[in-house]
Amino acid sequence: MSRIAKLSATLSLVLMAIATATTACAQIMAVGIDRKFAYDTTAVRQALEPGHDEVQFFDVKEPLKPRLLGSVALENSILGPPTNIAITPDQSLALIANAVHSEKTASGWKAVPADELFVVSLTGPTPVLTQTLKVGRQPSGIAISRDGRFALVANRDSKSLSLLTIDHGVVTVADTIATTDTVAAIAISPDGHRAIATKTSSHKVALFAIDDKLKLTPERELWVGLFPWNVSISPDGSVALVNNIGNGGQSDGSAKTVSVIDLKAAVPYVREHVSVGDAPEGVAVSPRGDFAAVTILQGSYDAPASAWYRHELGQATLLSITPGAVRVINSVDVGAFPEGIAFGPDGRTLYVGNYMSHSISILKVAEDGRVLDTKATIQLSGPPASLRIGSQ
């Protein structure tokens, strides 16, 4: 091989490595704005007139100064874990599940299950809706495989998982897998060969094996805590964290837990339960795998105004992940009713969507390993029901 050919080959490898690194470094944050629900002073959720929801997209290349890329008017809902949005690894597509519609009745509006999944292209100057698919009833949590070949959607009312294939920007519903119980959230292991779904009403998680042909086979079920709501898997695939929100999904003043599942054991099992605050809602693992973070509702909107456990603000709690142990480090106040949470690409910036406060809190993991409030806040035009960077 000539010197020029060698240089050309070397340059090609370098460019490929740069492209791979850029693709792997998620920089777009999706935020679902749901304006059709509110809680009254007795903590009863009220359905409002529909037609005012949207999904906003931010560039988080500059962690403390996210830049709004655009918005798409799309119905989405707070009724479910704040993971109804996911973005493909190459940042080209966003998938948004719509769990419920508001339907007019003689006595007012009521929520009824929906069955839509929206596909938004992120490749142009502004986000554009390109597909609307039918999946199961009340689609909630979404996960996309690390290689971007497929996605899974947890359908709460249908008690099923929808398998979607992704090929050159086109998303197709390929299969439906029955789960026998209500499923709220879903996560896919980094190697793409396992999925974990939270079975909220039965207080379990279900593990599925995934073969090379994308066939899902039930492996086993594990008891976790009360009302498991959300799940996230570490980047090395060693552990899964499940937040158990308890009390049917609402605050009640009592401490709840995060269950830690050992996925590297010959037979996966729940290794420990970590006590956190009242009503853990969102959970995310750092792209470095050394930290996880959980949003804590603590009655900051879903508790009666007179309740002893009512707080004006929610919290974000940081956990350390080390071989053999997951531990709480510290917590900081954020806005009211914090739903979604996500780490930025640097693994040290955290974004928290505050539903009641209509804002995103920007936090930072300091050198000493504690989470701190940067005092930087993004004020939104409506309540953020979900927030996601990437899919895991």
C-alpha angles and dihedrals in degrees: 000000000000122000090250091051091049091050090048092050091047091049091050091053091049092050091048090051091050091049091048092049091048092049092048092050104079112211104167121088120197121205123190114213113203115187099167100082137059138165120235125218091275091055093251112143114236125203114226134195110296130222101077103087125116142171118230126201125208133190107225097185086120098048098206095041110048112189121218110237097183147295136247123204101236132149114243134154148227088215097102139027114314091253101088088116128068135170125212117247092250090053092236101116140032122203117206124187120207109209102181146010126214109239126197116240134172090265097042138278125338134184118249127180117269127198106204133124119188126208117206124190115224097183099091132068090275133020113269131192108238106166141020114199133188114232131157125315116284098006109201127158120037132195130184123202118249092245090052094234098120146005137206128216124198110221108201102190095038092048091225147104122239116215113211126190120211119206125165093332096315119114120203132185101236105170147354121222120198115227100184090220135056111281121200109172138020137197132187123213117244093251091052094235100107138043130193122203126188114232099203103185095044094044093235142107123227122218120208130190116222120204129202091269090056094250112153118217123184111246105178145309127244130202110234128163133308115304100352104213111173140015136199131182125214117248092249092050094237100121141018123208120211120189114213106206095184130195095066091299100311137100120264103166097259125116116255133196146242111219117217116211119199105221096176094062117104085248113025113237142167103270100184146344117231117206115230134162133292114307110354105208114170127031131188136171121219116251086240090056095227099104140033129194133205132193115227118205096193093181095299093144108347096065128082112265090244097047117123090227095052113122129185092223138035126221143231115219124202121211128191120226115208131157106290099001145066115192138179112247104179145313134230132196117255130168128307119292100003110205118165126034132185140173118233121236091269092062090228103077121077129197121200124190112217109201099192094039094048089226148105118232116212114212133180134213103228128216090261090058098253126123115242135187111247089198087232112129134179111216111212133204092237145002115303109226094175139017130186142169107195115328111286 
